[in-house]
Amino acid sequence: MRDTIGGYPYEAKKTGGKVIVKFFHKGENVKHPDAAKMTLELTPADIKKLAKL
């Protein structure tokens, strides 16, 4: 079971200086549950911007 943010399951990992976050389809009976819906590559500067919200 993946953790969720805003109701969407996600996986996060660090690669070099970036954090890669993959969001997946929500719902229980999706056809391809491991297909990423959206992927974000966040730099340290991006994370600082989000932390200010």
C-alpha positions as CSV (number, residue, x, y, z in Angstrom):
1,M,0.0,0.0,0.0
2,R,1.4,3.4,-1.0
3,D,1.2,6.5,1.1
4,T,-1.2,9.2,-0.1
5,I,-1.1,13.0,-0.6
6,G,-4.4,14.6,-1.4
7,G,-6.0,11.2,-1.9
8,Y,-3.5,10.2,-4.6
9,P,-1.0,7.3,-3.9
10,Y,2.6,8.3,-4.4
11,E,6.2,7.0,-4.3
12,A,9.2,9.3,-3.5
13,K,12.9,8.7,-3.9
14,K,16.1,10.8,-3.9
15,T,18.3,10.7,-6.9
16,G,21.4,12.8,-6.6
17,G,20.3,16.2,-5.4
18,K,16.7,15.8,-6.7
19,V,13.6,14.3,-5.2
20,I,11.4,12.3,-7.6
21,V,7.8,12.0,-6.7
22,K,5.5,9.7,-8.8
23,F,1.7,10.0,-8.4
24,F,-0.5,7.1,-9.3
25,H,-4.2,6.8,-10.2
26,K,-6.6,6.7,-7.2
27,G,-9.3,4.1,-6.9
28,E,-9.2,0.4,-6.1
29,N,-10.0,-1.2,-9.4
30,V,-7.8,0.7,-11.9
31,K,-6.7,-1.2,-15.0
32,H,-3.0,-0.4,-14.6
33,P,-2.3,0.5,-10.9
34,D,1.5,0.8,-11.3
35,A,1.3,3.3,-14.2
36,A,2.4,6.7,-13.0
37,K,-0.2,9.5,-13.6
38,M,2.3,12.3,-13.0
39,T,6.0,12.5,-12.1
40,L,7.7,15.5,-10.5
41,E,11.5,16.1,-10.3
42,L,12.0,18.5,-7.5
43,T,15.3,20.4,-7.0
44,P,16.3,21.8,-3.6
45,A,15.2,25.2,-4.8
46,D,11.8,23.8,-5.7
47,I,11.4,22.2,-2.3
48,K,12.2,25.6,-0.6
49,K,9.5,27.2,-2.7
50,L,6.9,24.6,-1.6
51,A,8.0,25.0,2.0
52,K,7.1,28.7,1.9
53,L,3.4,27.9,1.2
